Amino acid sequence: MLHTKKPKNGLDIETIYLKYRKLMYKEIYSILYDNDLTEDVIHDSFVKIMKSSDNLSFESEASERAYVLTVCKNTALTLLRKRNRFAKEDISDFEEVIPDESCSPDDIVITKETSSIIVNCIMNMDIKYRSVFLMRKAHNYSFEEIGDLYGISYETAKKRYARAKAKIIESVKKEEKI
């Protein structure tokens, strides 16, 4: 448990920690896929938030949540870049571009290549599309829950997911032509 003094502006780090810890964990884990690294990034994120807490004040809970999630995402992405790790993603939605399991050895090689293309596409995708896509596919969140989590509408969440999925399918089809 954090024991900190309340800064002059009224920002209470302990309250922020208790309020957003689970949300932070889900957000960071959807980027890193590693429990230990996720805990490390949560810690590093709170260190960053505490260092800047004297200069922070929020007009609403939504802006506070957005700030906390932005710090988390950026910290996780920085760690990911440093470690140059690629997360694996559930690719079951892309069966139309991946051969089934009764394939020949040549088809299996193609399937592995296709999986690699999908993972690379997801990792190189704009964070706003990748985060919605991963929350939907990896964590089974509804579009309504995703919208609430990121402070966007149901329709925006649905559209970002559709665009992410279309981008992945386009990348796979493009690679198949080469």
C-alpha positions in Angstrom: 0.0 0.0 0.0 1.3 3.4 -0.9 1.7 5.9 2.0 2.1 9.3 0.6 1.3 12.8 1.7 -1.5 14.5 -0.1 0.0 17.1 -2.4 -1.0 20.8 -2.1 -3.3 20.5 -5.1 -5.3 17.7 -3.5 -4.2 14.9 -5.8 -4.0 11.7 -3.6 -1.7 9.1 -5.1 -3.1 6.3 -2.9 -6.6 7.0 -4.1 -5.5 7.0 -7.7 -3.7 3.7 -7.1 -6.7 2.0 -5.5 -9.1 3.4 -8.1 -7.1 2.5 -11.3 -4.8 -0.4 -10.4 -7.0 -3.1 -12.1 -7.6 -1.0 -15.1 -3.9 -0.3 -15.4 -3.1 -4.0 -15.1 -5.5 -4.9 -17.9 -4.2 -2.2 -20.1 -0.6 -3.0 -19.6 -1.1 -6.8 -19.8 -2.8 -6.3 -23.2 0.4 -4.8 -24.4 3.0 -7.0 -22.7 1.3 -10.4 -22.0 3.6 -11.0 -19.0 2.4 -10.8 -15.4 5.8 -9.8 -13.9 6.5 -7.2 -16.5 3.0 -5.8 -16.1 3.6 -5.4 -12.3 6.9 -3.7 -13.1 5.3 -1.3 -15.5 2.5 -0.5 -13.0 5.2 0.4 -10.4 7.2 2.5 -12.9 4.0 4.3 -14.0 3.1 5.2 -10.4 6.6 6.5 -9.9 6.2 8.7 -12.9 2.7 9.9 -11.7 4.1 10.6 -8.2 7.0 12.6 -9.6 4.6 14.8 -11.5 1.8 14.9 -8.9 2.6 18.4 -7.7 1.9 19.7 -11.2 -1.3 17.7 -11.8 -4.9 18.6 -11.4 -7.8 17.1 -13.3 -11.1 18.7 -14.3 -12.9 15.3 -14.3 -12.5 11.7 -13.5 -12.3 11.0 -17.2 -9.3 13.2 -17.7 -7.6 11.6 -14.6 -8.3 8.1 -16.0 -7.0 9.2 -19.5 -3.8 10.5 -17.9 -3.2 7.4 -15.9 -3.8 5.1 -18.9 -1.6 7.2 -21.1 1.3 7.0 -18.7 0.8 3.3 -18.4 0.6 2.7 -22.2 3.6 4.8 -22.9 5.6 3.1 -20.1 4.6 -0.3 -21.4 5.4 0.6 -25.0 8.8 2.0 -24.1 9.6 -1.3 -22.3 8.3 -3.3 -25.2 10.5 -1.3 -27.6 13.5 -1.8 -25.4 13.0 -5.5 -25.1 12.0 -5.8 -28.7 9.4 -8.5 -27.8 6.4 -9.5 -29.9 3.2 -10.7 -28.2 1.2 -13.6 -29.6 -2.4 -12.9 -30.4 -5.5 -15.1 -30.8 -6.0 -15.3 -34.5 -9.1 -17.4 -34.6 -11.1 -14.7 -36.5 -8.8 -15.0 -39.4 -9.6 -18.5 -40.4 -10.6 -17.4 -43.9 -7.0 -16.4 -44.6 -5.3 -19.3 -42.7 -5.4 -22.9 -43.9 -7.0 -25.5 -41.6 -5.2 -28.1 -39.6 -5.5 -30.9 -42.1 -3.0 -29.1 -44.4 0.1 -30.4 -46.0 3.5 -29.6 -44.6 3.9 -26.8 -47.1 0.5 -25.3 -46.0 1.6 -25.5 -42.3 4.7 -23.4 -43.2 2.4 -20.9 -44.9 0.2 -20.9 -41.8 3.2 -20.0 -39.5 4.2 -17.3 -41.9 0.6 -16.0 -41.9 0.6 -16.0 -38.1 3.8 -14.0 -38.1 2.3 -11.5 -40.5 -0.8 -11.1 -38.2 1.3 -10.6 -35.1 3.5 -8.1 -36.8 0.5 -6.2 -38.1 -1.1 -6.1 -34.7 2.2 -4.9 -33.0 2.7 -2.2 -35.7 -0.9 -1.0 -35.6 -1.8 2.4 -34.2 -2.3 2.0 -30.4 -6.0 3.2 -30.5 -6.8 0.3 -32.9 -4.5 -2.3 -31.3 -5.8 -1.7 -27.8 -9.5 -2.0 -28.8 -8.7 -5.1 -30.9 -6.7 -6.8 -28.1 -9.3 -6.0 -25.4 -12.0 -7.5 -27.7 -10.0 -10.6 -28.8 -7.6 -11.3 -25.9 -9.8 -10.3 -23.0 -13.3 -10.8 -24.4 -14.6 -7.4 -23.6 -17.8 -6.2 -25.1 -17.8 -3.0 -27.2 -19.7 -1.2 -24.5 -17.1 -2.2 -21.9 -14.3 -1.1 -24.2 -16.0 2.2 -24.8 -16.3 2.8 -21.0 -12.7 1.7 -20.4 -11.3 4.1 -23.0 -13.9 6.9 -22.7 -15.2 6.4 -26.3 -18.6 5.5 -27.6 -19.8 2.0 -28.4 -19.9 2.9 -32.1 -16.3 4.2 -32.0 -15.1 1.0 -30.3 -16.9 -1.1 -32.8 -15.5 0.9 -35.7 -11.9 0.7 -34.4 -12.2 -3.0 -34.0 -13.5 -3.4 -37.5 -10.7 -1.2 -38.9 -8.1 -3.2 -37.0 -9.5 -6.5 -38.3 -9.7 -5.2 -41.9 -6.1 -4.0 -41.7 -4.9 -7.4 -40.5 -6.8 -9.2 -43.3 -5.5 -6.8 -45.8 -1.9 -7.4 -44.7 -2.3 -11.2 -44.9 -3.9 -11.0 -48.4 -1.2 -8.6 -49.5 1.6 -10.9 -48.4 -0.1 -13.9 -50.1 0.2 -12.1 -53.4 3.9 -11.6 -53.0 
